[in-house]
């Protein structure tokens, strides 16, 4: 009996002793995220702790203590850390850079806490949702135009200001918008062309803190519906104060793309997906080749229920991060 009781414990001990070094190292919690991959005329590579091979990194790759990042020629990478440490640029001159154990750097306490929170939110974002795609043979694909799709606001909180409704669809159709609140129908308008429509000042005011839904109706198409919420004033002030810390003056030396990722990450944490989308699209318009911007945009689209756009963004991030021969 005593032998039987000891056997599982001995087996477990043997498994622990026999655990490979790479697996033990990878069990450590991530302490950083790779926010920029800029190969230029060189290349950016990472070597995970306990592994021997240098690999091309994924956008928004989570990094653990002992992981290394290197850049060659004019290539450059940027790493942001948990704990509020100052983001680190990696170039040929300081390669390979080894990610250290977590620590808290000196600096503004509020900025540290905010960067730490956003970095922790970005951990794991190198992965994408597992969508199931079904290939449809060309001969059986419908030639009809895709149905209208709601763009904004969609499954998001809104900071403030007039709500503007946007959707995609045929220019030859006319549309009706209906807005619902907790007590039922609030406002509707029909005969609309496909262009952004602002919620009118003459309609009943949309109250902060309440959940609303809007529907898009058009001929011979299923009704499209999405929800949104107006942020309460106290939360608006808190969000604005936080965004005021994620600026060049508070994080000197950081590129616009890393700042945009931090700002969009914070907005996503707050459920402000529409504002996060705008932040990322503006950054992409300026920096079209940074894969991390597209990667986070894919996650934002996913949370907004826009699966096709999410897939496109993830595919673009993968394309931009794939080494060229």
C-alpha positions, -999 to 999 in steps of 0.1 A, spaced: 0 0 0 28 24 9 45 18 -24 14 25 -43 9 58 -25 45 69 -31 45 59 -68 25 89 -81 46 113 -61 78 97 -74 65 98 -109 56 135 -106 91 143 -92 107 124 -121 86 145 -146 97 177 -129 133 167 -129 131 156 -165 113 188 -177 133 203 -205 150 236 -199 132 254 -228 98 244 -214 107 256 -179 120 289 -193 89 295 -215 67 290 -184 78 324 -172 52 352 -176 57 377 -204 73 410 -194 73 428 -227 57 431 -262 74 438 -295 55 468 -309 75 476 -340 93 455 -367 112 476 -392 135 455 -414 147 483 -437 177 469 -456 184 444 -428 163 421 -407 147 418 -372 150 384 -356 141 369 -322 155 340 -302 133 327 -275 149 317 -242 161 281 -242 159 278 -280 188 279 -305 172 292 -336 167 329 -346 133 334 -361 113 362 -378 90 376 -351 52 378 -351 36 413 -348 30 421 -311 51 391 -300 50 386 -262 85 384 -247 98 367 -216 130 371 -195 159 357 -215 143 362 -249 166 380 -273 159 405 -302 185 415 -328 185 439 -357 210 440 -386 220 469 -410 194 497 -406 167 474 -392 150 485 -360 126 470 -334 108 485 -304 99 467 -272 75 479 -245 76 465 -210 53 457 -182 62 476 -150 62 509 -167 98 507 -179 107 530 -208 103 513 -242 135 500 -257 146 505 -293 168 477 -307 192 484 -336 224 468 -349 244 488 -324 228 472 -293 220 438 -308 213 413 -295 192 428 -268 182 404 -240 149 409 -222 155 411 -185 135 402 -155 106 426 -147 115 458 -129 100 492 -123 118 521 -138 120 556 -123 96 582 -138 61 595 -136 40 571 -115 8 576 -135 26 571 -168 43 539 -155 10 525 -143 -8 533 -175 20 519 -198 21 488 -176 -16 482 -178 -17 487 -216 14 464 -221 -3 437 -201 -34 441 -223 -12 437 -254 4 404 -242 -9 375 -262 -21 397 -291 3 380 -315 -23 353 -317 -55 358 -337 -90 343 -333 -95 309 -350 -120 317 -377 -135 289 -397 -134 299 -434 -152 279 -460 -140 279 -496 -168 283 -522 -160 272 -557 -160 300 -582 -187 285 -603 -212 285 -574 -204 319 -559 -232 344 -560 -227 374 -583 -250 395 -561 -235 424 -541 -228 417 -505 -256 428 -481 -252 462 -462 -230 461 -432 -229 483 -402 -196 501 -396 -201 526 -368 -210 527 -340 -208 490 -336 -205 471 -303 -186 500 -287 -187 527 -261 -185 563 -273 -167 591 -255 -190 619 -263 -202 642 -291 -228 636 -318 -232 600 -329 -226 594 -366 -240 563 -382 -220 547 -410 -226 516 -431 -215 499 -463 -239 489 -491 -251 498 -526 -254 534 -536 -286 525 -556 -306 517 -525 -323 539 -499 -320 531 -462 -338 536 -429 -322 541 -395 -340 533 -363 -325 540 -328 -337 521 -297 -332 529 -261 -342 510 -229 -378 522 -233 -381 514 -270 -379 534 -303 -361 568 -298 -357 581 -334 -360 569 -370 -354 583 -404 -360 568 -439 -352 575 -475 -314 579 -467 -286 575 -493 -256 555 -483 -236 582 -465 -228 590 -429 -258 603 -409 -254 623 -378 -279 618 -350 -299 651 -351 -299 676 -323 -337 678 -326 -341 641 -316 -343 630 -279 -309 633 -263 -289 601 -259 -281 596 -222 -247 587 -209 -244 553 -193 -273 538 -212 -271 511 -238 -286 519 -272 -291 499 -304 -295 510 -340 -309 492 -369 -304 496 -406 -334 487 -429 -333 485 -467 -354 467 -493 -349 430 -497 -321 428 -472 -321 415 -436 -321 441 -409 -287 449 -395 -284 457 -358 -256 469 -335 -253 483 -300 -234 513 -285 -232 532 -252 -224 568 -244 -197 571 -218 -207 587 -185 -190 622 -179 -168 608 -150 -154 581 -173 -149 607 -201 -127 628 -179 -106 597 -168 -102 585 -204 -91 620 -215 -66 623 -187 -51 589 -196 -48 597 -233 -30 630 -223 -3 608 -208 3 587 -239 18 615 -259 54 624 -270 60 648 -241 53 621 -215 70 593 -234 99 612 -252 117 595 -280 89 571 -289 77 568 -324 41 576 -335 34 540 -342 43 528 -307 23 556 -292 -7 548 -314 -5 512 -303 -5 522 -266 -33 546 -271 -54 521 -292 -46 494 -266 -59 517 -238 -90 526 -257 -97 489 -264 -93 482 -227 -121 507 -221 -144 492 -247 -139 523 -269 -134 502 -300 -146 528 -324 -120 553 -311 -93 526 -311 -101 519 -348 -98 555 -357 -64 557 -338 -50 527 -357 -63 537 -391 -48 572 -387 -14 556 -377 -16 531 -406 -22 560 -430 11 574 -419 30 542 -414 16 517 -439 42 489 -434 41 484 -396 25 450 -391 17 455 -354 -7 483 -363 -27 459 -385 -25 431 -360 -41 452 -332 -66 465 -357 -76 429 -364 -83 424 -327 -104 456 -326 -125 446 -356 -130 412 -340 -144 427 -308 -167 449 -330 -180 418 -347 -165 427 -381 -150 393 -389 -142 399 -426 -123 431 -418 -106 414 -389 -94 386 -412 -81 412 -437 -62 430 -410 -46 398 -397 -37 387 -432 -20 421 -439 -1 419 -406 12 384 -415 21 396 -451 40 426 -438 59 405 -412 69 377 -435 106 380 -446 111 387 -482 137 367 -502 
